[in-house]
Amino acid sequence: METLKMDFRIDTEENSVCVEKEFAAPVDVVWSAWTLPETLDKWWAPKPWKAKTKLMKFREGGRWFYAMVSPEGEEHYALVEYHEVIPEQRFEGVDAFCDEKGVVNEELPKSHWKVSFEPEGAHTLVTIETTYATASELETILKMGFQEGFTAGLLQLDELLKSGK
């Protein structure tokens, strides 16, 4: 069984997190897993939670409005605003917590995401860089379980790609 790269680095000087994750699938398949709501909903939330897309317009100036749904049906909402999209290469945007109507909660941290896709033969290396305005925002996100939850989601994407579903 092959070992796929998974590197999670926290940079407290830059208020950022950089994750490098290798997937055993070509770039077009991995890109689709990050940009199509029906696929994102299958892996984005760490089990036993589920992601549920309310609205997605994946394009520059578009948005992804989704909920993380607990096994008991409790919903926590987030909104991503896409700033740049270069198909099968990278996208950037801002992710924020919000309410059920998509109104951003200004009291919780926002994160700037840059997600890059690099083909490596039959594999794809995805580099996810998230940055925060302050050290305290980074600390808040980490205390909320970002590292554990995001790692679990990426491993779920591994399994989804292996299953071919």
N, C-alpha and C positions, 0 to 999 in steps of 0.2 A: 504494500500500500504506500503510495507516494505521500510525502509530507509537503503541504502547501504553505508558503510563507504567510506568517501572521505576526506583524510587529506593531505594537501599540506604544507610542511614546508621548509623554506629557512634558511640555516645555513651560515651566513656570516663569521663565524670563520673558517669553513671548506671549504668554497667556493663550497657549495653543495646545492642540492635540493633533498628532499625525499618526494615521493608521495606514500601514501597507498590508494589503491582503491579496494573495494570489488565488485565482480561481481556475479550475480545470475545465475551462470552456473558452471558446473564441470570443473576441471582443464584442461582436454584434449580439451574441447571446447575453453576455454580462451587461452590456449597455441596456438591453431591453429589460433585464431584471431590475435595473435602477430607475427606469423611466416609464414603465407601463404600470398603471395602478393595479391591474389584476394580478401582476406578478409581485409588485411591492407588498401588497396586502398579505402575501403568503409568507414573507420572511422578515419584514421590518420590525415587528414587535417581538420581544423575547417571550418565549413560551412561559407560562400558559396564556399570556396576553395575546391579543390579535390586533393587527392594524386594519383600519376600515377607512378607505378613501371616500370622502364626501364630494370632492371636486378636484380635478387635476387638468391643468393646461400646461403641458411640458413644452415651454418655449420661452424665449427671452421676454420678460415682462409677464410671464404666466405664473400660476400659483398651484401649489398642492396643499389642499386643506384636508386633514385627516384626523382620525381619533385613534388613540390607543385604548383598547377595550379590555377590561379585566374579565376573568372568568365569571364574576358576579354581575357583569354588565355595566360597571362603572366606566365612564369615558373621560379621557384627558385629551384635549385638543391641541393641535399644532398647525402652523401655517408656514409654508416655505414659499418665498418669493424668488423666482429665478431671474438672475441678472444677466447671465451669459450662458449660451448653449452652443457648443461646437460638437455636432453629432459624432459619436463613437470616439471622441477625444477627451472632452471635459465639460463640466457644467459648474456654475457657481451660483450661490444664492444665500439668502438669510433665512434662518429657521428660528421661529419664535413660538412660545406658548401662547395660546389664545383661548377664548371661550367658544361655546357651541355655535356662535354666530360668526366666528372668525375675527373677533376684535382682540387685538394683541394685548397680552398682559405685560405692561411696561415694568412691573415689579420683578419679573423673572428675567434671567439672562437671555439675550439673543446670541446666536452663533452664526458666524460667516463660514459657509462651507465652500470648499473647492474640491471637486471630485474628478480625478484624472484617470483615464483608462489607457493602458499601454499593452499592446499585443506582444506576447512572448511565445511564438509558435502556436500550439494548440491551447495555450494558457493565456490568461489576462491578469496583469498586475493593476490593481486599483489602489490609488493613493488618495486618502481622504484627509484633508487638512481643515480643521475647525479652529477658528480664532474667536476670542472673547475680548470685550472692551477693557476688562480689568481682571486682576488676579483673583479678586473676590468672586467674580462671575464664573471663572474657571473652577474655582473651589466649590461653588454652589452646585454646578453641573456634575462634578465628580462625586459630591456627597449624595446627589440624587441617584447615583448608580449608573452614570453614563458609560463608564468603561465596561462594567459587567453586562449591561443591557445591550450595548452596541456590539460587543464581542459575540454575545449569544446570537444576535440577529445575523451577523456575518457568517457564523457557523451554520445557521439555518439555511442561508443562501447556498453555502457549500452543498448541503444535503439536497436542496431543491435542484441544483444544477446536476448533481450526480444522478438524481432520479429521472431527469429529463422531463419533468412536469411543468 
